[in-house]
């Protein structure tokens, strides 16, 4: 879905965080870099990639990058009770 939005409305705001706004084109570009790096490191369909991050814009890029690599995202809780 992000790829379709990036294709049709690349300059539209996709994400807002404390650092500012990020367009669909920027989000897709970042996620594509993450995905390509993961593939180069061995991520593929049927592989699992662990993700331990706080809530931030980079979390979305990482999740999308994992999806683009074909791997499954395994999230981990960062809060201690």
N, C-alpha and C positions, 0 to 999 in steps of 0.2 A: 504494500500500500504506500509506503514512504517513497518507493521508487516511482510510482505513478504520480504522486504529488510533486516530486522533484522534477519529473519530466514536464508536467503541465503548468506548474506554478513554482518554478525554482526559487524565485525571490520572495515568496510568501513566508511569513514567520511560522516556523515549525515548533520552536522551543524557546522558552524564556527562562533564564536563570540569573543568579547574582552577577554573572559576568556580562550579561546583556542578552541580546536576541540572536537566534541562529536560524537561518533560512533552511528550507527543505534541501536545497543544493548543498549547503554546508554540512547538514546532518548526514546526508547520503554519502558525501565525499569522505567524511570522517569514519563512518561505518564501513565503507568500502576498504579503506586503509586497514582498519582493524581486521576485517574479514580476510583480506589478502595476507596479512601477517600471520593470522591463525592457520591458514591453509599452508603457508610456507613452513610453519612449525609442526604440521602434521594433522591439523583439524580436518575432519571430513565427516560425511554422513555416518551415523552410528557411533561417532565419537562424542564424548562429553567434555565440556569445558567448564571448569569451576569458576565462579565469579564471586568475588568478595569485595564489595565496594559500598560506600555510603551512598545516600541519595544525592545525585548530582547529574549534570548534563552528560558527563562522560559515561555514566551508567547506561543511559539510553544508547549512546554510540556503541558501547561494548555489547549490549544485548543485540542490537541490530547487526553488528559485525559478526557475532557468533551465528546468528540466523543466516547471514549471507554465506558463511563458510560451510553451512550444511550441518554443522554440529549441533548438539543439544546443549542448552544452557542449564547449569546446575548452580542455583543461587545458594548463598550461605548467609545466615543471620549474623548481623554485625552488632546487635544489641545484647547486652548481658542483663539478665533479670535478677 
